[in-house]
Amino acid sequence: MQLPESSPVTSKRQVPRFQCNHVKAELMQNGFQASGELVNFNAHAFRVRLQAAASSALFYWFKPDLPVTIRLFKGDNVFYVGNCRHIYQQQNGSGVEIVLSPAQVQGTQHKEQMIRNPRKEKLQSLSAIFEHPFMEKTFQRKIIDISTSGFSISDKSDSAVLVPGMIIPKMTVTYAGLLKISCKAQVVYRKDESSIRFGIAILDMGIEDYNKLNQLLNNVPTDDEDMINEVDTEQLWDLLFDSNFIYPAKYKHIQAFREDFQTTYKKLYNDCPAIAKHFTYQKDGRIYSHISLLRAYERAWMVHHHAARSMEGSPTGLIVLKKMISYLYDLRRFPSAMLDYFICYFRPGNKFTDRIYTGFAKGKSNPRVCSLDLFSYITHTVKDAPSQLPEGWSLQECSNSDLWELEQFYMHHSGGLLWDVLDMKNHERHTLADIYAQQGLHRKWQAMALHFSGELKAVVIKEESDAGINLSDLLNGFKVFVIDPETPMDAILAAVENITRVKSTESYPLLIYPAEYTKDKDVDAEKDYIMWILNAQHANEFIEYIMKRFRMNIT
């Protein structure tokens, strides 16, 4: 083999670099800090041009053999934060250019979990469209598999534009160009196979987009083909009566606003995905179990209207409970969902709820994980003219000191999560009332302080919602916290009657805490209710408990 005396040399990069547009960069390492811009990048390296002012400091304080943290951003949007290792650097008149390689630590923020909603594979016509945060160009990639927590996409090695750890603020999952689901996402891993596979975790999405994704995945054939979202109101009524969810006394109460009830439920079941969700198990047109969710407070969703009847011995109530848990499991991770707490009201002594909710709370024995608060329930008849407060008593909106005293009282007696759910200290920043109003519905709550001779004796929380939004009217009445057990019941009832409210019914419920107050005062309470609250950060523990308790697989 003979070579000529001179030959041309051609240099070609194994992996192409991509130019960037207006992405700011910040480097930090011990005492060193410098700012600049991202010039170009590929899947394995960033080239950063630092400002000239950093040049002299760079050589004195920067240590090439130590890791350096890089932050890439534009305005308030952060696209990447991670540790890198130094490759090389060069200095010129405009400053210093430094090349850094991201540390290949993948998926540390999204560890494998024992409980995980199943991924659906081989869905035709499903793609991810995203605007690349570094390049401001739009790309489209085929989705390989997908669940409510994330998906994976494929790419070619010579055109891969993603880096593990990168945050993509604008990602759209599209199905055949017809259904579009928007989300904020992050690249969590890269696998070099026949093509390159990138794992994408969904960081946030609006609840309406989440419902679209659920609907898309649920339409893939599974064993749950009898899970139907369309509800025949007459069939639902039949279930509620047959399961004794609506008993004679409750039906008599509902009759007073039957038309309003039907109007409200048509809205909730058809037009309000931002505040309501339901799951129904049907067979041959007959509803066997039903469960519904309502965003009841700013950062809390309430489980209500859980009713079931047996179908050939099958536990149909568990079927919809399983579906609801799967739905909530990933939703709770998204900041837009405002899902920090789960709430459920139930009567003491109910075997089903005792096994599920009470059993878990008592097993944890930690009210900051899961709390149980017992309320007495009485119905008070509306009078044409409100009673006068007894002499020496006064009623006004809670001051900061009143709220502080209420917090101390509740935490001493319960130590639970209800104070966090009510979030009275930030009440002025709540937006839930506006969200309900956009759906043509009504929801708000307000705390009023009952004093005697200047001392706080009780706090009355006035709750308002549309008639029938909850069949027991637990969101359309009053919660009364009796701080001084010697407070006379007449003063409490007079305070309730004097609170301005829309009297849409002839009577309204009072939930009184602590429940012992009505017993000590010989008040004829109709029943008791337990308010169960779960901190959503411990949802895994609750799901594991359900799986073991009922020997069922949630996912």
N, C-alpha and C positions, 0 to 999 in steps of 0.2 A: 504494500500500500504506500503510495507516494503522495505527499502533501505539497501544495504549491508554496513558494517562498512567502507569499502574503495572501491572506484570506480575510474577507469581511466577517465581522463579529456581529451577530444579531442577538439582542437581549429581549426576552419576553417574560413577563411576570406569570408565575404559575396561577396566581389568583388575581383577577383585576381589581383595581382600586376605583372607588366611586367618589366623585366630587361632592362636597357638601355646601349647603347654603345657609349662612347666617346662624350657625349653631355655636353658642358660647361654650367655652371649656374652662374648667377650674381644676387645678392640680393641688393636692395637699399631701404633705409628707413630713411628719413631725413638726419642726418649726418652719418648714418651707411651704409657701403658698404662692401660686402664680395664676394669672388669668390670661386667656387668649381665645382662639377659635379653632374649631375642628376643620382642617383643610380637606382631608379625604379619609377614607376608611375602607376596609374589607372585613371579611368574617373573622380575621385573625389579628388585626392591628388598627390602631388609630394614629393618624398624624396630626399633631397639634402644633399650631404656631403661637408662641407666647409673645406677649407684648415686650417691646424693647426694654422697658424699664425693669423687667424681670431678669434680663440677661446676666447682669453682674451677680445678682443674688443666686442665680441658678447654680453656678459653679462652686459657690462657697457652701451652700446649705443643702443642695439636692444630692442625694446619695444614690447613684445608679444601681447599686447592688441591693437596695431595699425596695419593698413594694411601695407603690404610690397610688393614692385614691384619685380617681377622675370623676368629675361631675359634668355631664353634658346637658345643656338646657337652652331654652329660648323663652324669654319672658318668665312667666310663672310655671311653664311646663318643663318638668324634668324628664329627660328621655333615657338617661343612663347614669347610674352611680355604681362604681365597683373598683376593686383593686386590680392594678395592672403591674406588669414588670417592664423594666426599661429595655428597649432594643438598641436604639442608638439616637444620637442627637447631632445637630449641626447648627452653627451660628453664622448669620449673615447680617447685612446692614439693617434689615427690617426686624430682626429679633432672633429668636431661637426656635428651631423646629425640632420636635421630639417625637419619636415613634414609640408607642406603648402597646403591649400585647395584653388583652384582657385575661385575667386568671380564669381558667376553665373550671370554675366551681358552679355546677349547674343544679338548678332545682332546690337550692337550700331553703328558699322561702315557701316551697310547695312540696313538702315531704310526702312520701307515699303514706296513705292513710288506710286503716283497716276498713273503714266505711267509705264507699265511693260510688256515686251514681254511675251506672254502666255506660260505656261508650258505644255508640252506634257506628257501624262501619259500612262501607260501600254504598253510601247514599249518593245517588246520581245527581248531577247538576248542582252540587253544593260547592261553593267557592268562598274564599276570603278576599275581600278587596280592602286595601289599606293605603293610606298616604304615608309614605316613609318619612319619619320625623327628621332625618338628617338631610335628605335630598329634596324633599317637597315634591316628590313624584308619586304617581299612583301605580300600584302593582296589583295583580290578581293571581292567586295561587289556588290550586285544587285542594280541597279539604279531604284528608284521608279518613279520619274518624272524629267523632264529636260527642260531647256530653254537655250538661249544663254548667260544668266547671271550666271547660276549655276544649281545645281541639288540636289536631296536628295537621301540618301542611307539608307538601313536598316541593323541592326546588332542585335545580341543577347546580352542580358544583361551580360552574363558571359564571352563574348568574345569581348566586346566593347573596342576598342583601340584608340578611338578618343576623343579629349578634345576640347570643344568650344574655339575658339581663336587660335588653332594650325594652322600653315602654313605648307602646304605640297608642296615642290618645284616640285616634280615629280608625277603628276597624269595623268593617261591615261583613256580616255573614249573609250571603245571598243564595236563595234557592231558585234556580231556573230564571233568575232575573225578575221574579214576581214577588217573593217574600224577602224583605230586607230587615236585618237585625243589627242594630248598632251597639257597639261596646268599646270599652277601654281595655287593652290587653297588654300582656308582657310575654316576651320570649323566654322560656324557662329551660329549654335544652336543645341541643343539636346532636343528631345521630347520623353518621356517615354510613349509608347503606348503598344500595344500587343507585339511589338518588339520595339527596340530603333530606332528612326529616327534621322539622322544627316543631317543638311542642309549645303551644300557646295557651297561657292561662288567662281567663277572663278576670280582670280586676274589678270592673264595675259595669253595670248596665241598668237602664231604666226598667222598672217593673213591667211595663208594657212590652218591652223587647224581650224580657225574660219569659213572659207568658207566651210570646210568639215562638221562642226557642223550645219551650216545653211542649207547645202544641205540635210543632214540627216533629220533635222526637217521639211524642206519643202516637203520632200517626204511622210510625214504623210498626209493622205487625209484631205483636207480642202476645203474651198470655193474658194481658189485661184488656182485651178487646171489649169487655163489658164496662170499662171505665168511660162514662159518657158525660160530657160537660153540659149538653143541652138538657134542660129540666122542664118537665111538664108540671106546672104548678099544682094541678089537681092530684097528680100522682105523689108529689111531695107532701101535700096535705094528708093524703092517705097514709103515707109512711109515718108522719109525725103523730097522727092519732093512733095508728096501730101499734107503734112502739111506746105509747104512753108518754111521748115527749110533750104532747099537748094533752093535758088532763082537763076535766070540766071547769075548774076554777080559772085556769089559764085561758081556756077558750072563751069564757065569759069576759075576761079582761080584753082579749083580742077583738072580740065582737064590736067593741066601742069604736075601733078605728080600722075595721076590716078593709075598707076601700083604700085608706092611706097605706095600710100594710101591703096590699097587692101592688100599689104603685111603687112603693119603696123597693120591693123585692124584684120587680121587673128591672129597675135601674141597677140594683146590686148585681143581679145575675147576668145582665146583658151589656151594661154600659160603663162599669166602674172598675176596670182592672187595676187602677192605681190604689184602690182601698179595699177591694174585696176579691175573694177567690173561693171556689167551691169544688168539691169532688163528689161524684155520684156513681154508685155501682148499680147498674140496671141489668135486668134479664127479661127478654121478651116484653119490653115496654113497661115492666114493673120495677119501681125503685126499691132496692133492698137495703141500701145504706147511703148515708149522706153526711158530709161534714163541710163546714164553711169557715172561712177566715175573714176577719175584719181588722183593718188598721184602726185600733181604738184610741191610741194615744200617739204622741209625737214619735216615739221610738219603740212602740210596742204593738204587736199584733195579737189579736184575741181569737182563740178557738171557741166557736160556739155552734149550736145547732148540730151536735153530733148525735145522730139517731140511726138505729139499725133494727132490722128484724131478721130472724133466722131464715136461711134458705137451705133446706135439706141438711141441717146441722152445721152448715158452714158459718164461721164467724165473720159475717160480712162487715161488722163494725171495724174489725182489724184491717180489712182490705182498704177502706178509705183512709184509715189512720196511717197505714203504710204509705199510701200515695201522697198524703199531705206531708209526712215527714220527709220523703224524698224531695218534694217540691221545696220545702223550707231549708233543707240542708245546705244547698249551694246559695240560695237567695240571701241567707243571713250574712254571707261574706261581702255582699255588695253594699257600699256606703249609701247608694241611692235608695235602697230598700228601707232604710231606717228601721232595721229589725235587730234591736239589741235585746229585746225581751219577748218571751211568749207568755200569754195569759190564758187561764181557763177558770171559769166559775163552775162549781158543782156542789151538789148537796152531800153532806156527810152521810155515810152508810151505803152509798151506791157501790155495789161490788165491782163494777167495771172500772169506774174512775178511781176507786181505792187501790185497785191492783196496778193501774197505770201511773197515776199522778201522785197519790198519797204515798204509795210504796216507794217510789223513787225519792221523793223529798225526805222521807224518814230514813231511808237508807243512806243518803248523803249527809244528813244531820248538819247541814251548813246553810243557814238562811240566805247567805250571800251567793250561793249557787242556785238554790231552789227554795222558795219560801211558801209557807202556808199561813194565811191570815183568815181567821174565822169572823164573819159578820153576822149579826142578827138582821133579819129582813122583816120589815113591817110595811103595810100599805096605809098611807094617810089620805083621807078624803079632802078634796079641795073645798075650801069655804068661800062663800061669796065675798066676805070681808075678812081680811086676815086678823088674827088675834093680836092684841097689843103685848109688847114685851113687858114682863114684870118690872116693877120699879127697881132702878139700880142696874138694869141690864142694858147693854148696847150691842149693836151689830154694825160692822163695817168691813171693808175689804181688808184682807190680811196685809199687815205690814211685814217688813223684813224680820223684825224681832218676833212677830207671831209665827212666821214660817220657820224660824230657827227653833222656837219652842216646840212646834209641832214635830219637827224633825227629831229633836231630842226625845220627845214622848214616844214616837213610833219606833225609833231605833232601840229604846230601852225595853219596850214591850215586845217587839217582834224581832228587830234586827234584820228584817227582810228587805225585799226589793221594791215594795210599793212606792216608797218615797222617790226612788230613782225613776220609776215609770211615770209618776205624776210630773216630775221635773218642774216644780212650781217656781223655782228660782229663775228659770229661763223662760217663763211663760210668755213674756212679751215677744220672744223671738220665735215662738211656735208658728208653723205655717199650715198645720193640718186643717184648720178651719177653712182656709182658702182653697185647699185641695178638695175638700168636701163640697164647697160652694161651686167649684168648677164642674162638679158632677151633678149639680142641682140638689145637693143634700146639705144637711146641717149637722155640725158637730163642734162643741166647745165645752170647756169646763173652767170654773172659777172658784177660788177659795175665799170664804168669808169667815171672819173671826167673831165669836160670841164672847163678850166680856161681862164681868160683874165687878163693879167698883174698880175698873181699870185692870183687872186680872183676867188672863185668858182662861176660859173654862171649856170651850169646845171650838172646833173648826168644822164648818159645813162646806163641803165641796159640791157646788151645783153643777150637775152634768146635763147637757142637752144634746139630743140627737133626734132624728126623725122617728115618728111613732112606728113601732114595730120593727125597727132595725135590729133589735134584740127582743126575742119573744117574752123574756122576763123583765124587760125594760131596765136592765142593769146599767145601761148607758144613758138613761133618760130619767134621772131622779137625783138623789142626794146621797153622798157618803158623809157620815157624821163621825168625827173623831172626838170622843168624850175624854178630854184631858183630866178634868176633875170629876171623879166618880160621884160626887155629891151634887152635881148639876141636876136640877129638876127637869123631868121630861117635858113639862109644860113650857119651859123656857126654850128648849130645843125645837119643839113643834111651832112655837110662836116665831122663832127665828127663821125656820124654813118657810113659813107662810109669808113672811115679810120680804123674802128675797125675790126680787123682780124676776119673773120668768113667764114664758108663754104657757098658759094653761090650756093645753090641747087635749087633756083628758080630765076625767072627773076625779081621778086619784093618781098618786105617784108613789114610788117605792123609796124607802129609806134603808140604806145599809149602814148599820151602827157598829162601830168598833171602839173598844173591845166588846165582844158578844156578851161578856159577863155583865155588862152594864144593864141590859134589859132584864136579865134574871134577877139582879140585885134590886132593881126598882119595880119588880113585878109587872113589867110591861109585857103585854100579850103579843109576843113575837110570833109571826106565822111560821117561820122556818129559819134555818141557818144556811148560809152559803160560805163555802171555802173559796178564797181567791188564791189560786196557784200561779206562781210566777217563776219562770226559768230564765236564768242568765244565758243568752244565746251563745256565749263563749264556751258553755259546757254542754252544748247540744250533742256532741259526740258521746258523752257519758250517758245521756238520756236514751239515745238511740241504742247503745250497747245494752242498756238495761232492758229496753223493750225486746230486743232480739233474744236475750237470754230468758226473760220472763215468759215470753210466749213462743219461744223456739221458732222464731221466724226470721227470714232474711229480708232486711229493709230494701236493699238495692237489687 
